[in-house]
Amino acid sequence: MAKQNYKKLIAQARELMEQAPPSGSLAEAVVDKCSLLSRQLYLQGDIRLSRQLLDKARELLKQHSGKCLTESLLDEADTLALSKRLHGAGEHALARELLKKLRNQGCSEAMAVKVAQQLALNTYKDDGLSPDQRHAEALRILEGIGLRDPDCKDPETLGQAGAIYKRKFDRSGRLEDLQAAYYFYQRGWEANPKQDMGYCGVNAAFMLDKLAHRASTNAAREQLADTESQALRARADALRRTLLAELPNYAVERDSSILHQWWFLVTLAEAAFGLGLWDEAGQWLEQAKSAEHYESERQTASRQLVAIARMRGFVPPASAETQADWAPPWRALSRLLGADTPAALECFRGKVGLALSGGGFRASLYHLGVLARLAEVDALRSVEVLSTVSGGSIVGAHYYLALRKLLMSKTDAEIGREDYIELVRGVMAQFFAGVSENLRVRALASLPDNFKMLIKSGYGRSNRMGELYESHFYQPVAAYPDSDGAVAEMRPMHGLRIHPLSADPLDDSEFRDETFHPQQANWRRKAKVPTLLLNTTSLNSGHNWHFTASFMGEPPGLTGQGIDMNQRYRRLYYRQAPTPELKNYPLGYAVAASAGVPALFDPLELRDLYPDHTIRLVDGGVHDNQGVAGLLDESCDLILCSDASGQMDDQTSPKKSALSVFFRSDSILQDRVRETQYQNLRAKAENDALQGLFFIHLKQGLHADPVDWEGCDNKTDPLAQSPRTDYGVDRSQQRKLAEIRTDLDSFSEVEAYALMASGYLMTKQQLCELDVRHGQAGLNGNWADFDIHAAGLPDWPFSPIIPVLGLNPADGDRKAADLAIQLDAAKLMVFRWWKLIPELKLAAIGCGLFLLSVLMLWITQNWHDQATITLGVGATTSAILLALLGILLPLAKYLQPLDTVRKWLGLAVLGSVGWALANLHLKFFDQWFKKRGKLQRLLDL
């Protein structure tokens, strides 16, 4: 019977999917059918078809709403019903437009409160607005219908205020926001419990749990007596007991059908769950599993239940444990979640974001070492957002492509820690092979491309670098076909979306899930599908610009924060772009924009995207060189940040020329921005606005003593410290690593593996330190539930250099001394071979002396000869023209001849001299440098 019913549901669903788009009230009827069938199919386990129906409903709603917005007059009841459907589909911006139009045209007194409530609801959930803006605007709307009035007794209004302040707390970590959330939820329950039916009540109890958890952890962290948490938990328990006792009676009084509805069953389950009545909670959850509901509703309910259990000290079961051995709360929750339980239990750590900073190939190589240790502790499986900048974008895109290949070739159940370790190992090998090609010099090594850069409008060095990234880094991972089945030379950004290989629970078949959306479905996976954020900076507005697999543009959450009055260039899906070039914007160009250091590379241009505007993009590090702003905008709760950016150095006597002062001042400004951003992150972590913060940088563990003045009578005692850092690297060697060039040229094996090893060792030590603090706060389990103390692998490519990094070069060890020489040379942008290869240095000096001797001999022999200079008509005319050009140069900005002069002059230099020197360097000097920097040569000393 059940099988026949399922086949009937499939037939109805396919009929709806094939139906021509209806209009008017018929469209709403079809939307309701799609929604109903979606819920029913979800209960049957057909998640794919369930999501397809929701997508169908969403498109119909958008079309119908667009038509309604063109009407001169809206019907109150129909518009309110449509806005609720839009809210259910996640189309909050469209719902807001309709409701604002309805309010502007004027609505009846009977409908005014309901319209305002729906408008507030869709406002604070609309991610097209910045968080501060949508929270403040939603509260203003609610205040307009009496939120702050002492006699307000509407649970809907009060409950929405509680939800807004809860979101504000998640963003700010301010205790005041958490207390306000509890206040409004509590008022919503007490003012009218029969109307509230437990929504405000159960959330008020949850807020008390959060207040109690915060009080207990703060007391443990500061080693103080805990005087608050027990009383707060007692109040939460009393409230939950009241809910269990009274809600069933209220439901019978109102409508007995409520007893079988999803939201009511889950409310009772949460009340029992919070009291530790695991069997009773499991029974309610089992009933709820059969009630009609959406996947998103199950996700929300399970997240809150997991949070309650974790705050009570329960940790998720180990992967080797059988369900019979699980702790009682997890067994109870499994009655709702079934096979999804192990993945769902990970939600307590929140949304995990990984930021890879800028800093050229130095940063890229350092990040690879960080990724290696994160793979060992099984943290990479949990990353849901990958935010990258400049050098971090170059390697981050490479890692993302390799991960995309893995997720689309294995199901979630088949993917384990070993897959991520092998993935990182493969990226290391492929990436270092690309770095060895010296892309900075190779950009000038092609004569046709040199002409193209200087002749073709809108095509410059950044475009050329983007093509090199594609050919040397990304094509070796795995090419994928475009829409016509052909392999694209430049991968379009819209082709980066990950459709993970999934197993159908009904027949065990495997399929690539094209309905998968990370925000909606990652909770059911242990191997998360990450969102890739490539960060660049808009010269037009000064804002952060994101390239993702779905859209490009300026995110609303990073603009409009009160004092920013510049325009925001709205983000758009690639399919919405006005030209084919923009619709198929290439990955290589997006990465080149992120890594386009100003002055060294041309800005990437996006023409014809906005009316009368040409977007010009430069290095993402100009706006945020760590990439953490994007993680905060994506509501990440646990942040992992690898910072290998160029930190400002000390100078004993700064240069005073105008240009030197300008560049030094810019460095000071960038350093201040970096420090402020880190302090903001630390404050969020300490205020519990973040579940955790992992932040490492290249100068970790280094220290500089204060400088005493001349004749100082109370000199500073030097800080007593061991020669090695806490993570086992000699301090002098680590300081040299922090000074390595941030360039895009060749890196030797010694340079590359030393950077990787440093990132790996720092990550290992920092995770252990965080785990110690986690225990000191009285929390169970490991920090972030990662396998912090996992044994490290001995066979990473960089493993052999780790012992050498720990040696002090001043102690006479030949390996350590040679490593110091190579790292000293590594800071140089040019002529590293001069410092590293004495024979070349002597040969160059010898050639210079020979040429100087020849010149001196010629001058001596011809000292008394007379020279006559004859100027012809042509030469005289040329001299006059040059003089006129000098006079007219101040007018050049109006006449604009300089672009043409620059292009043709550059053509002559790059097309001949630059091309020849580039190929000479690649053929000889680059090879000598890489041979000198072989790791085995160092180890054989």
Sequence and secondary structure as in RCSB ss.txt:
>XXXX:A:sequence
MAKQNYKKLIAQARELMEQAPPSGSLAEAVVDKCSLLSRQLYLQGDIRLSRQLLDKARELLKQHSGKCLTESLLD
EADTLALSKRLHGAGEHALARELLKKLRNQGCSEAMAVKVAQQLALNTYKDDGLSPDQRHAEALRILEGIGLRDP
DCKDPETLGQAGAIYKRKFDRSGRLEDLQAAYYFYQRGWEANPKQDMGYCGVNAAFMLDKLAHRASTNAAREQLA
DTESQALRARADALRRTLLAELPNYAVERDSSILHQWWFLVTLAEAAFGLGLWDEAGQWLEQAKSAEHYESERQT
ASRQLVAIARMRGFVPPASAETQADWAPPWRALSRLLGADTPAALECFRGKVGLALSGGGFRASLYHLGVLARLA
EVDALRSVEVLSTVSGGSIVGAHYYLALRKLLMSKTDAEIGREDYIELVRGVMAQFFAGVSENLRVRALASLPDN
FKMLIKSGYGRSNRMGELYESHFYQPVAAYPDSDGAVAEMRPMHGLRIHPLSADPLDDSEFRDETFHPQQANWRR
KAKVPTLLLNTTSLNSGHNWHFTASFMGEPPGLTGQGIDMNQRYRRLYYRQAPTPELKNYPLGYAVAASAGVPAL
FDPLELRDLYPDHTIRLVDGGVHDNQGVAGLLDESCDLILCSDASGQMDDQTSPKKSALSVFFRSDSILQDRVRE
TQYQNLRAKAENDALQGLFFIHLKQGLHADPVDWEGCDNKTDPLAQSPRTDYGVDRSQQRKLAEIRTDLDSFSEV
EAYALMASGYLMTKQQLCELDVRHGQAGLNGNWADFDIHAAGLPDWPFSPIIPVLGLNPADGDRKAADLAIQLDA
AKLMVFRWWKLIPELKLAAIGCGLFLLSVLMLWITQNWHDQATITLGVGATTSAILLALLGILLPLAKYLQPLDT
VRKWLGLAVLGSVGWALANLHLKFFDQWFKKRGKLQRLLDL
>XXXX:A:secstr
 HHHHHHHHHHHHHHHHHS    THHHHHHHHHHHHHHHHHHHHT HHHHHHHHHHHHHHHHHHHHHHHHSSS  
HHHHHHHHHHHHHTT HHHHHHHHHHHHHH   HHHHHHHHHHHHHHHHT TTS HHHHHHHHHHHHHTTTTTST
T   HHHHHHHHHHHHHHHHHH  HHHHHHHHHHHHHHHHH HHHHTTHHHHHHHHHHHHHHHHHHHHHHHTT  
  SHHHHHHHHHHHHHHHHHHHHHHHHHH GGGGGSHHHHHHHHHHHHHTT HHHHHHHHHHHHHS   HHHHHH
HHHHHHHHHHHTT     TT  GGGS HHHHHHHHHHGGGHHHHGGGGG  EEEEE   HHHHHHHHHHHHHHHH
HTT GGGEEEEEEETHHHHHHHHHHHHHHHHHTTS GGG  HHHHHHHHHHHHHHHHHHHTT HHHHTTS HHHH
HHHHHSTT  HHHHHHHHHIIIIITTT   B TTSSB SS BGGGG    EEE TTT  EEE TT  HHHHGGG 
SS   EEEEEEEETTTS EEEE SSEEEB GGGS SSS  S   B EEGGG SSHHHHT BHHHHHHHHT  BTT
B  EEEEEEETTEEEEEEETHHHHSS HHHHHHTT SEEEEEE        SS   SHHHHHHHHHHHHHHHHHH
HHHHHHHHHHHTTSSSEEEEEETTTT        TT SS        SB TTS BHHHHHHHHTS   SS   HH
HHHHHHHHHHHHHHHHHHHHHHHHHHTT  SSGGG  TT    S STTGGGHHHHTS GGGT HHHHHHHHHHHH
HT SS HHHHH HHHHHHHHHHHHHHHHHHHHHHHHTTT        HHHHHHHHHHHHHHHHGGGHHHH  HHH
HHHHHHHHIIIIIIHHHHHHIIIIIHHHHHHHT HHHHHT 
